[in-house]
């Protein structure tokens, strides 16, 4: 019989608790649910007022993975949704994970949590910017760390604070709290930063996605600031061989990164990190931390070659 649990007065059926979802470590679905209950406070702070997309992996990372934006069939009537109009479906809605009951109901579906850079009710008006640093082999998170440090200083020159987290896969994410700004402006500024990083660090950075350009370099993906795009939320588990987490990290940890394993964190690591460091991503959930975004500046023109004297 499927056990029923009561969460904040809501009845939730929790299924297959002994099912192993991560065979490499033996991590079960019950442990997944326990993890999300443990990190509920900081995770909800990041996603509670945002439309959520789910990457579902009910049979583990080696099974079928599918991405869903629409509320899953059978969603309880107490699960909040918000309009997220799309060109193919102007009346589309998505789930908002507003409380612990919704979080545990969602976690029971076995999901990664992905969010837009704008809050519910304000489509395409972003209150954060994200730069996804994605290494092309043989580059790794070590090279991502070097790029992240350069970007941190560059952002600081524009009066912006950057916060780092692991992607839970191979790279790093940088997040910047903003005053509410149209997503198109954020996208333009993020692209400018990526292009500037490529000019300043040509042996380390590319700003275009083309695979031929990426071996040994870090792709600074600015595209996730487009209004329609989403990014893995801080504290979400990822559908990887092990139960890795998109974990906020300190800048001291980024500076000290010397091997890829230095910035890999599993579900069991996060509780002690929260006790030690608190929620390193708390400023992203505080509107008072948002800063104005400089408008994108035109790229400098190449200087003309001097004319040869006759």
C-alpha angles and dihedrals in degrees: 000000000000108000117238119213130189115229117180089334094311121119112227126182110220113199138196095004093170094051111122108231099172107044094183091066102017091242108167135208089252088057090049090055091046090051093053092047089052095051096035096116099055094034093052089049088061100043109021096102100033135089106254129213118199128219099199125203105168093166095044131265092302092055131068116316120197134174119223131183099172119081107272117254112270095026109163116255090242092064107105120231133187133203114262105173116210129189091245093043117024091181095052120138133191135202120267112206095215103158146015093270092056091045093055093044089052093045090053087063088059102239147159111231115231124182141188121242090245130069126247114280094026106074114190094009104109127204094185140035125218130201114191112206106203118181123217112215131292083030115083142176087297090069090041088057092055090051091046091055091051091048092048091058093043092051091047088057087062092048095257129132120219127205122196133215135167115255089227087239124057107316149035136266123213116203125193124193112228141184107254105289132170110266091233090061092047090050092051092050093046091051090050090053092050091050091048091050089052092051093048096040104030094159092051111032140056125180098196125079097225107130093218090065098048111068109117093002139092117248109216099210108204095164095089089079091071109112094245096050128092135200132208108269124240111270096018118137114238130225095244134125090274128033094265120172133215088240128188111237136194121249088240088061091049091050091049096049109125103150132030091248090062090077103038115110127182129202093265091056097060102070094056090044091054090050091050102039106015118219105332090190095054092110089063089063095047113088090201089067094061116113130197116266118234112235115254110271123216114259113255114264119240112259114249116250113254114259116252114248115245 
